[in-house]
Amino acid sequence: MFQLLKPFLLFIISYVFWKVYINSKHGRTNINLPPGSFGWPFIGETLAFLRAGWDGVPERFIQERTEKHGSPLVFKTSLLGDRMAVLCGPAGNKFLFGNENKLVTLWWPASVRKLFERCLITVRGDEAKLMRKMMLSYLGPDAFVNHYAATMDALTRRHIQLHWRGKEEVNVYQTVKVYAFELACRLFMSLEDPNHITKLGSLFNIFLKGMVELPIDIPGTRFYKSKRAAAAIRTELMTIIKTRRVELQEGKASSSQDLLSHFLCSPNENNKYLSEMEIANNILLLLFAGHDTSTVSITLVMKKLSEHPDIYEKVLREQLEISKEIEDGGLLKWEDIQKMKYTWNVVSEVMRLNPPVLGAFREALVDFEYAGYIIPKGWKLYWSAAWTHKDEANFEDVTRFDPSRFEGVGPTPYTYVPFGGGTRMCLGKEFSRMEVLAFLHNIVTIFKWDLLIPDEKIVYEPMATPASGLPVRLNPHRV
């Protein structure tokens, strides 16, 4: 009998020790912590957090707990092995964005830190500021005035010619994923060999699946497979980096050729260059940022345009007007992208309803008070775009698809946060905006499409994705 009860007794003992550890950390048992529950030992409430995304309602995790604990501003939980306070809504977003490097600093779960290693999102303080400035000189808004638009347009046209024209049916998510990854490889590294891009893309798809998982590094787990895929990608990137360094020395490549050359040739403000491994890690990060988020946005915009023919027609009219102003054979320019105001309102409303990134994490640098509760030093914090965007207090008739929300001054500050905010605003925001708009310009002016699976479910693994990839039937416009 004891042998049968032994696993259960061990579980109970471990649970008790977990509770004792949580409540006695730093020897402080009487501080006024936010209401909430740390859940099960080790896994905490991680499964409930992930399950809400798998069910297509990521905001449910926060909604259920704010209602259960009667605390609409903040509650405590345990996610991915860490004690955590969830700061809810615009007030929480404003507090976290405004206190970067003062009360809080950027933090990611162990799975993310181990996969990306040393790069922009895992370094802190002055080092992060210097690295961000170095990257902004190539990826910031000013860099886009003279770069990218024509190149993106040319690559988009080529992609549509190869993968869309002449096809009756297309799986949008899978096809756009090929486009976004190829575009990132070409613009960041001038990588053109389709076989090489395909090989990297296959590894990348494995890598992505382990990002928001418990960091259990044993064979068979998603994290184990993801970590090994990341190592294989780094090996490929290091080969490309070493080759480029030689090409630069021999005058066969330009210092302004792409982001890779920029990293190799440009020191930071302290006249220090990134190591080759740091370059590889940051390119891995940017391949992620410029690949999956754009893929999700394009896919979901195409879904909404098919579901709302009236909005599709407005987007089409705007894009045709822009086409008329482009000389025959000409490519999109920065000025053309700036004219796509209604189309960007549509994209913005799609990102409100299904933000590409659900939220992000911080870590408390010191003890601080928030909403009448103490958040201890070392605790992790989470803000949620999904919850903020779906709160009726922030948007009227919150589930209705309505691009007009973004006309004029747009939403109230801190209620719309698909790219984060503050000093940690998404570095690739402008790149993603141009990429999405260049693609939509080309696809809308060539095709209309019908959804083959009406009301296809959206799941989050970890990003919003149609369960079957959004298969569509293409209907080319008559010339």
Protein Blocks (a to p, Z undefined) as FASTA:
>chain_A
ZZmmmmmmmmmmmmmmmmmmmmmgghiakbccdeddebjghklmmmmmmmmmmnopaklm
mmmmmmmnopakbccddeehiacdddehjklmmmmmmmgoklpccdddfklmmmnmpafk
lggcjllmmmmmmmmmmmmmklmmmgojlmmmmmmmmmmmmmmgopabdcfklmmmmmmm
mmmmmmmnopablklmmmmmmmmmmmmmmmmccfddbehiaklmmmmmmmmmmmmmmmmm
mmmmmmmmnopacfklpmmlmmmmmccfkopacdfklmmmmmmmmmmmmmmmmmmmmmmm
mmmmmmmmmlmmmmmmmmmmmmmmpcghiacdfklmmmmmmlmmmmmmmmmmmgfblbdc
dddfbdcdeehiacdehiacdddfklmmmpmkloghklbccfklmgcjbpaehkacfngg
ajllcfklmmmmmmmmmmmmmmmmmpccddfbghiacdddfbccdfklpaaddddddZZ
